[in-house]
């Protein structure tokens, strides 16, 4: 991995840690040693959550999110469900919508 890629990865981890802190969670980059032994990219105050951060020039799921945003009603939160053939389902939502989705799942009224 080039130095540029490492720096881009570190910047992405710091950016997403900030997003989590803005949502009210403690989050920081972890001490990483080649991704072994359960070492996540971020350490958070959310129990039993392994956070890997990926920052790429293009991510295919972002095109699916663009479609969901275009097609949704104004009051709807866009959510993408996808899986590779023979794989498991993955769910993608925007970080800014995470709290609202958690509240809806738990049946907590909006503020």
WODAMO-V825519 format. One record per backbone hydrogen bond with DSSP energy under -0.5 kcal/mol. CO is the residue of the C=O (numbers start at 1). NH is the residue of the N-H. If there is no record, write none. Layout:
CO,NH / CO,NH
This chain:
2,6 / 3,7 / 4,8 / 5,9 / 6,10 / 7,11 / 8,12 / 9,13 / 10,14 / 11,15 / 12,16 / 13,17 / 14,18 / 15,19 / 16,20 / 17,21 / 18,22 / 19,23 / 20,25 / 21,24 / 26,45 / 28,43 / 30,32 / 33,36 / 36,39 / 38,40 / 41,30 / 42,44 / 42,51 / 43,28 / 45,47 / 46,49 / 48,50 / 49,51 / 50,52 / 51,41 / 51,42 / 59,62 / 59,63 / 60,63 / 60,64 / 61,65 / 62,66 / 63,67 / 64,68 / 65,69 / 66,70 / 67,71 / 68,72 / 73,76 / 76,78 / 78,94 / 80,92 / 82,90 / 84,87 / 90,82 / 92,80 / 94,97 / 95,98 / 97,101 / 98,102 / 99,103 / 100,104 / 101,105 / 102,106 / 103,107 / 103,108 / 104,107 / 107,109
